[in-house]
Amino acid sequence: MVKFLDIQRITASFEPQLSAEVQRVVSSGWYLLGQEVAGFEKNFAAYCDSAHCVGVANGLDALTLILMAWREMYNWDEGDEVIVPANTYIASILAISRAGLTPVLCEPNEDDALIDAIRLSGLVTPRTRAIMVVHLYGQVCNMDAIRPFAHQRGLKIVEDCAQAHGALYKGARVGALGDAAGFSFYPGKNLGALGDGGAVVTNDRLLARTVRTMANYGSREKYVNQYKGMNSRLDELQAAVLNVKLSRLDADNDRRRQIARRYIRQISNPLVRLPQVNTWLGHVFHLFTVRCEHRDELQRHLANQGIQTLIHYPIPPHKQEAYQEWSSLSFPITERIHHEILSLPISQVMTDEEVQCVIQAVNSFEL
Protein backbone atom coordinates (compact mmCIF):
# COMPACT_ATOMS: atom_id res chain seq x y z
CA MET A 1 0.00 0.00 0.00
CA VAL A 2 1.12 3.55 -0.76
CA LYS A 3 0.06 5.65 2.23
CA PHE A 4 -1.36 9.09 1.63
CA LEU A 5 1.07 10.51 4.19
CA ASP A 6 3.45 8.35 6.21
CA ILE A 7 4.04 10.55 9.26
CA GLN A 8 5.94 7.82 11.07
CA ARG A 9 8.41 7.55 8.21
CA ILE A 10 8.80 11.34 8.12
CA THR A 11 9.48 11.41 11.86
CA ALA A 12 11.99 8.55 11.58
CA SER A 13 13.87 10.44 8.86
CA PHE A 14 14.89 13.05 11.48
CA GLU A 15 16.29 10.51 13.94
CA PRO A 16 18.33 10.31 16.11
CA GLN A 17 18.47 14.11 16.36
CA LEU A 18 14.76 14.51 16.96
CA SER A 19 14.61 12.16 19.96
CA ALA A 20 17.77 13.69 21.39
CA GLU A 21 16.23 17.16 21.24
CA VAL A 22 13.00 15.99 22.85
CA GLN A 23 14.91 14.28 25.66
CA ARG A 24 17.03 17.39 26.19
CA VAL A 25 13.92 19.56 26.61
CA VAL A 26 12.22 17.03 28.88
CA SER A 27 15.32 16.89 31.06
CA SER A 28 15.51 20.66 31.27
CA GLY A 29 12.24 20.85 33.22
CA TRP A 30 11.19 24.00 31.32
CA TYR A 31 8.17 23.43 29.05
CA LEU A 32 6.56 26.81 28.31
CA LEU A 33 7.78 30.31 27.38
CA GLY A 34 11.44 29.40 27.37
CA GLN A 35 14.53 29.41 25.20
CA GLU A 36 13.26 26.80 22.72
CA VAL A 37 10.28 28.91 21.68
CA ALA A 38 12.36 32.09 21.59
CA GLY A 39 14.93 30.36 19.40
CA PHE A 40 12.35 28.99 16.99
CA GLU A 41 10.59 32.35 16.77
CA LYS A 42 13.88 34.00 15.83
CA ASN A 43 14.76 31.31 13.29
CA PHE A 44 11.34 31.15 11.66
CA ALA A 45 11.06 34.94 11.40
CA ALA A 46 14.43 35.00 9.65
CA TYR A 47 13.39 32.14 7.36
CA CYS A 48 10.26 34.08 6.35
CA ASP A 49 12.26 37.31 5.89
CA SER A 50 10.08 38.91 8.55
CA ALA A 51 10.91 40.90 11.65
CA HIS A 52 8.67 39.12 14.15
CA CYS A 53 7.31 35.66 14.90
CA VAL A 54 4.99 34.78 17.78
CA GLY A 55 4.51 31.09 18.53
CA VAL A 56 0.92 30.10 19.35
CA ALA A 57 -1.02 26.91 19.97
CA ASN A 58 -2.27 26.22 16.44
CA GLY A 59 -2.97 27.73 13.03
CA LEU A 60 -6.58 28.66 13.80
CA ASP A 61 -5.45 30.66 16.82
CA ALA A 62 -2.78 32.36 14.71
CA LEU A 63 -5.33 33.74 12.25
CA THR A 64 -7.82 34.56 15.00
CA LEU A 65 -5.25 36.48 17.04
CA ILE A 66 -4.18 38.59 14.07
CA LEU A 67 -7.76 39.69 13.47
CA MET A 68 -8.46 40.20 17.18
CA ALA A 69 -5.34 42.36 17.46
CA TRP A 70 -6.32 44.48 14.48
CA ARG A 71 -9.77 45.00 15.99
CA GLU A 72 -8.13 46.39 19.12
CA MET A 73 -5.52 48.43 17.27
CA TYR A 74 -7.85 50.02 14.72
CA ASN A 75 -11.19 50.01 16.57
CA TRP A 76 -12.92 47.79 14.06
CA ASP A 77 -16.57 47.25 14.88
CA GLU A 78 -18.28 43.95 15.59
CA GLY A 79 -19.38 42.50 12.28
CA ASP A 80 -16.90 44.35 10.07
CA GLU A 81 -16.00 42.30 7.03
CA VAL A 82 -13.08 40.15 5.86
CA ILE A 83 -13.05 38.76 2.32
CA VAL A 84 -11.97 35.10 2.21
CA PRO A 85 -11.95 32.36 -0.47
CA ALA A 86 -15.18 30.38 -0.59
CA ASN A 87 -13.33 27.08 -1.17
CA THR A 88 -10.85 27.29 1.71
CA TYR A 89 -10.68 24.93 4.66
CA ILE A 90 -13.24 26.09 7.19
CA ALA A 91 -10.56 27.12 9.73
CA SER A 92 -9.87 30.26 7.67
CA ILE A 93 -13.50 31.25 8.01
CA LEU A 94 -13.81 30.20 11.65
CA ALA A 95 -10.96 32.57 12.54
CA ILE A 96 -12.92 35.50 11.13
CA SER A 97 -16.05 34.51 13.04
CA ARG A 98 -14.12 33.94 16.29
CA ALA A 99 -12.70 37.45 16.02
CA GLY A 100 -16.22 38.90 15.87
CA LEU A 101 -15.97 39.76 12.19
CA THR A 102 -18.04 38.76 9.16
CA PRO A 103 -16.63 36.42 6.49
CA VAL A 104 -17.43 37.49 2.92
CA LEU A 105 -16.91 34.58 0.52
CA CYS A 106 -15.08 35.04 -2.78
CA GLU A 107 -15.10 32.49 -5.58
CA PRO A 108 -11.70 31.09 -6.63
CA ASN A 109 -10.11 30.88 -10.04
CA GLU A 110 -11.23 27.79 -11.89
CA ASP A 111 -7.69 26.86 -12.95
CA ASP A 112 -5.68 27.04 -9.72
CA ALA A 113 -8.40 27.16 -7.02
CA LEU A 114 -6.87 30.34 -5.52
CA ILE A 115 -8.84 33.48 -4.65
CA ASP A 116 -9.91 35.34 -7.79
CA ALA A 117 -8.54 38.88 -7.54
CA ILE A 118 -10.88 40.07 -10.31
CA ARG A 119 -13.91 39.36 -8.11
CA LEU A 120 -12.66 41.36 -5.12
CA SER A 121 -13.99 44.73 -6.26
CA GLY A 122 -17.55 43.42 -6.31
CA LEU A 123 -17.29 42.32 -2.68
CA VAL A 124 -15.88 45.45 -1.04
CA THR A 125 -18.30 47.48 1.08
CA PRO A 126 -17.83 50.38 3.51
CA ARG A 127 -17.38 47.75 6.25
CA THR A 128 -14.62 45.75 4.54
CA ARG A 129 -11.46 45.79 6.64
CA ALA A 130 -9.21 43.01 5.32
CA ILE A 131 -8.61 40.33 2.72
CA MET A 132 -7.53 36.86 3.82
CA VAL A 133 -5.51 35.20 1.08
CA VAL A 134 -5.15 31.43 1.39
CA HIS A 135 -2.15 29.85 -0.35
CA LEU A 136 -4.20 26.72 -0.88
CA TYR A 137 -2.54 23.33 -1.42
CA GLY A 138 0.85 25.08 -1.16
CA GLN A 139 0.59 27.52 -4.09
CA VAL A 140 0.95 31.29 -3.68
CA CYS A 141 -1.92 33.60 -4.61
CA ASN A 142 -1.62 36.37 -7.21
CA MET A 143 -0.19 38.96 -4.85
CA ASP A 144 0.72 41.42 -7.63
CA ALA A 145 -3.01 41.91 -8.19
CA ILE A 146 -4.17 41.63 -4.58
CA ARG A 147 -1.64 43.91 -2.85
CA PRO A 148 -2.29 47.11 -4.85
CA PHE A 149 -6.04 46.48 -4.69
CA ALA A 150 -5.90 46.24 -0.90
CA HIS A 151 -3.50 49.13 -0.36
CA GLN A 152 -5.52 51.50 -2.53
CA ARG A 153 -8.53 50.85 -0.32
CA GLY A 154 -6.75 50.78 3.03
CA LEU A 155 -7.45 47.08 3.55
CA LYS A 156 -5.22 44.76 5.56
CA ILE A 157 -3.91 41.54 4.02
CA VAL A 158 -3.61 38.45 6.18
CA GLU A 159 -1.99 35.38 4.66
CA ASP A 160 -3.25 31.94 5.60
CA CYS A 161 0.01 30.03 5.14
CA ALA A 162 -1.11 26.79 6.78
CA GLN A 163 -0.32 24.82 3.62
CA ALA A 164 2.49 26.87 2.13
CA HIS A 165 5.56 26.83 4.41
CA GLY A 166 8.54 27.96 2.35
CA ALA A 167 6.71 28.87 -0.86
CA LEU A 168 8.16 31.81 -2.79
CA TYR A 169 6.56 34.65 -4.73
CA LYS A 170 9.06 36.47 -6.97
CA GLY A 171 11.84 35.79 -4.49
CA ALA A 172 9.88 36.61 -1.33
CA ARG A 173 8.65 34.01 1.15
CA VAL A 174 5.04 33.60 2.11
CA GLY A 175 4.61 35.22 5.47
CA ALA A 176 6.14 38.44 4.19
CA LEU A 177 3.70 39.12 1.34
CA GLY A 178 0.98 40.87 3.34
CA ASP A 179 0.57 42.66 6.66
CA ALA A 180 0.60 39.47 8.74
CA ALA A 181 0.50 35.71 8.28
CA GLY A 182 -0.77 32.72 10.20
CA PHE A 183 0.99 29.35 10.05
CA SER A 184 -0.08 25.92 11.26
CA PHE A 185 2.42 23.28 12.38
CA TYR A 186 -0.07 20.42 12.52
CA PRO A 187 1.90 17.16 12.12
CA GLY A 188 0.87 16.64 8.49
CA LYS A 189 2.11 20.05 7.30
CA ASN A 190 5.31 20.54 5.29
CA LEU A 191 6.77 21.87 8.54
CA GLY A 192 4.96 19.81 11.13
CA ALA A 193 5.33 19.43 14.88
CA LEU A 194 4.66 16.29 16.92
CA GLY A 195 1.34 17.79 17.97
CA ASP A 196 -0.43 21.09 17.39
CA GLY A 197 1.39 24.38 16.98
CA GLY A 198 1.16 27.63 15.09
CA ALA A 199 2.76 31.03 14.57
CA VAL A 200 2.01 34.61 13.62
CA VAL A 201 4.61 36.26 11.39
CA THR A 202 4.69 40.00 10.65
CA ASN A 203 6.92 43.02 10.12
CA ASP A 204 4.62 45.13 12.33
CA ARG A 205 6.18 45.43 15.79
CA LEU A 206 2.98 46.72 17.42
CA LEU A 207 0.92 43.91 15.92
CA ALA A 208 3.41 41.30 17.12
CA ARG A 209 3.36 42.79 20.62
CA THR A 210 -0.45 42.90 20.67
CA VAL A 211 -0.74 39.30 19.43
CA ARG A 212 1.73 38.10 22.05
CA THR A 213 -0.24 39.89 24.76
CA MET A 214 -3.61 38.61 23.60
CA ALA A 215 -2.27 35.05 23.38
CA ASN A 216 -1.21 35.28 27.04
CA TYR A 217 -4.67 35.93 28.52
CA GLY A 218 -4.45 39.52 27.29
CA SER A 219 -1.65 40.15 29.77
CA ARG A 220 1.85 41.64 29.49
CA GLU A 221 2.34 41.76 33.24
CA LYS A 222 1.32 38.79 35.36
CA TYR A 223 -2.20 39.16 36.77
CA VAL A 224 -2.70 42.45 34.91
CA ASN A 225 -4.97 41.95 31.89
CA GLN A 226 -5.10 44.58 29.18
CA TYR A 227 -7.34 42.67 26.76
CA LYS A 228 -9.96 39.94 26.82
CA GLY A 229 -7.36 37.53 25.54
CA MET A 230 -6.92 33.79 25.26
CA ASN A 231 -4.42 31.10 26.22
CA SER A 232 -2.53 30.13 23.06
CA ARG A 233 1.12 29.17 23.40
CA LEU A 234 3.60 27.11 21.43
CA ASP A 235 5.28 24.78 23.92
CA GLU A 236 8.99 24.14 24.31
CA LEU A 237 8.88 20.54 23.04
CA GLN A 238 7.17 21.49 19.80
CA ALA A 239 9.51 24.43 19.28
CA ALA A 240 12.53 22.14 19.61
CA VAL A 241 11.01 19.71 17.11
CA LEU A 242 10.26 22.52 14.67
CA ASN A 243 13.80 23.87 14.93
CA VAL A 244 15.15 20.49 13.86
CA LYS A 245 12.73 20.20 10.96
CA LEU A 246 13.14 23.81 9.79
CA SER A 247 16.74 23.17 8.78
CA ARG A 248 15.53 20.65 6.17
CA LEU A 249 12.36 22.39 5.00
CA ASP A 250 13.73 23.68 1.69
CA ALA A 251 15.18 20.28 0.80
CA ASP A 252 11.91 18.56 1.73
CA ASN A 253 9.93 21.01 -0.40
CA ASP A 254 12.28 20.34 -3.32
CA ARG A 255 11.58 16.62 -3.02
CA ARG A 256 7.84 17.33 -3.13
CA ARG A 257 8.37 19.38 -6.28
CA GLN A 258 10.30 16.51 -7.87
CA ILE A 259 7.40 14.17 -7.21
CA ALA A 260 4.89 16.71 -8.51
CA ARG A 261 6.90 17.11 -11.74
CA ARG A 262 6.77 13.36 -12.29
CA TYR A 263 3.05 13.30 -11.69
CA ILE A 264 2.43 16.15 -14.11
CA ARG A 265 4.70 14.72 -16.80
CA GLN A 266 3.62 11.10 -16.56
CA ILE A 267 -0.06 11.08 -15.55
CA SER A 268 -1.81 11.05 -18.88
CA ASN A 269 -5.35 9.92 -18.14
CA PRO A 270 -7.83 12.16 -20.04
CA LEU A 271 -10.37 11.65 -17.25
CA VAL A 272 -8.04 13.29 -14.72
CA ARG A 273 -7.35 17.03 -14.62
CA LEU A 274 -3.91 17.89 -13.26
CA PRO A 275 -3.19 20.99 -11.14
CA GLN A 276 -2.01 24.20 -12.77
CA VAL A 277 1.39 25.31 -11.48
CA ASN A 278 1.88 29.07 -11.77
CA THR A 279 5.58 28.97 -10.83
CA TRP A 280 7.50 25.98 -9.47
CA LEU A 281 9.14 27.85 -6.60
CA GLY A 282 5.74 29.32 -5.78
CA HIS A 283 4.30 25.90 -4.99
CA VAL A 284 5.45 23.59 -2.18
CA PHE A 285 2.84 20.89 -2.86
CA HIS A 286 1.48 20.38 0.60
CA LEU A 287 -1.19 18.63 -1.42
CA PHE A 288 -1.12 17.31 -4.97
CA THR A 289 -4.73 17.68 -6.05
CA VAL A 290 -6.30 16.36 -9.22
CA ARG A 291 -9.85 16.85 -10.40
CA CYS A 292 -12.13 14.26 -11.91
CA GLU A 293 -15.84 14.40 -12.73
CA HIS A 294 -15.96 10.80 -11.54
CA ARG A 295 -13.96 11.47 -8.38
CA ASP A 296 -15.58 8.83 -6.18
CA GLU A 297 -15.05 6.12 -8.79
CA LEU A 298 -11.43 7.22 -9.19
CA GLN A 299 -10.89 7.08 -5.44
CA ARG A 300 -12.34 3.57 -5.25
CA HIS A 301 -10.17 2.45 -8.15
CA LEU A 302 -7.03 3.79 -6.50
CA ALA A 303 -7.94 2.18 -3.19
CA ASN A 304 -8.31 -1.15 -4.96
CA GLN A 305 -4.81 -0.59 -6.36
CA GLY A 306 -3.43 0.03 -2.86
CA ILE A 307 -3.20 3.83 -3.20
CA GLN A 308 -4.52 5.91 -0.30
CA THR A 309 -6.10 9.25 -1.24
CA LEU A 310 -8.02 11.97 0.61
CA ILE A 311 -10.62 14.54 -0.38
CA HIS A 312 -9.72 18.15 0.50
CA TYR A 313 -12.53 18.99 1.14
CA PRO A 314 -15.80 17.09 0.58
CA ILE A 315 -18.20 19.81 1.82
CA PRO A 316 -17.67 23.53 1.04
CA PRO A 317 -17.94 25.92 4.00
CA HIS A 318 -21.22 27.47 2.83
CA LYS A 319 -22.86 24.03 2.92
CA GLN A 320 -21.69 23.21 6.45
CA GLU A 321 -24.23 23.13 9.27
CA ALA A 322 -22.03 25.52 11.24
CA TYR A 323 -22.86 28.21 8.65
CA GLN A 324 -26.41 27.21 7.89
CA GLU A 325 -27.25 30.87 7.27
CA TRP A 326 -25.32 30.48 3.99
CA SER A 327 -27.07 27.29 2.86
CA SER A 328 -29.08 29.06 0.16
CA LEU A 329 -26.00 30.71 -1.37
CA SER A 330 -24.55 29.44 -4.62
CA PHE A 331 -20.84 29.37 -5.44
CA PRO A 332 -20.70 27.23 -8.61
CA ILE A 333 -16.91 27.14 -9.01
CA THR A 334 -16.36 26.31 -5.35
CA GLU A 335 -19.02 23.60 -5.42
CA ARG A 336 -17.53 22.07 -8.58
CA ILE A 337 -14.05 21.99 -7.05
CA HIS A 338 -15.30 20.34 -3.87
CA HIS A 339 -17.22 17.77 -5.92
CA GLU A 340 -14.23 16.87 -8.14
CA ILE A 341 -11.10 17.28 -6.03
CA LEU A 342 -8.92 14.35 -4.97
CA SER A 343 -5.50 14.49 -3.29
CA LEU A 344 -2.85 11.96 -4.31
CA PRO A 345 -0.04 10.81 -2.01
CA ILE A 346 2.89 13.21 -1.83
CA SER A 347 5.60 13.71 0.78
CA GLN A 348 9.33 14.13 1.07
CA VAL A 349 9.79 10.48 2.08
CA MET A 350 7.96 8.83 -0.81
CA THR A 351 10.18 6.52 -2.84
CA ASP A 352 10.44 6.63 -6.62
CA GLU A 353 8.81 3.20 -6.72
CA GLU A 354 5.80 4.48 -4.76
CA VAL A 355 5.49 7.46 -7.07
CA GLN A 356 5.49 5.13 -10.07
CA CYS A 357 2.77 2.99 -8.46
CA VAL A 358 0.56 6.07 -8.10
CA ILE A 359 1.15 7.11 -11.71
CA GLN A 360 0.35 3.68 -13.06
CA ALA A 361 -2.77 3.38 -10.94
CA VAL A 362 -4.14 6.77 -12.04
CA ASN A 363 -3.39 6.06 -15.69
CA SER A 364 -5.19 2.71 -15.50
CA PHE A 365 -8.47 4.28 -14.36
CA GLU A 366 -11.32 3.98 -16.85
CA LEU A 367 -15.09 4.08 -16.76
Secondary structure, DSSP 8 states (H G I E B T S, - for coil): -B-S--HHHHHHTTTTHHHHHHHHHHHHT--BSSHHHHHHHHHHHHHTT-SEEEEES-HHHHHHHHHHHHHHHHT--TT-EEEEETTS-HHHHHHHHHTT-EEEEE-B-TTT-SB-GGGGGGT--TTEEEEEEE-GGGB---HHHHHHHHHHTT-EEEEE-TT-TT-EETTEETTSSSSEEEEE--TTSSS--SS--EEEEES-HHHHHHHHHHHBTTEEETTEESS---B---BHHHHHHHHHHHTTHHHHHHHHHHHHHHHHHH---TT-B----S-STTB--SSEEEE-TTHHHHHHHHHHTTB--B-S-SS-GGGSGGGGGGTT---HHHHHHHHHEEEE---TT--HHHHHHHHHHHHT---
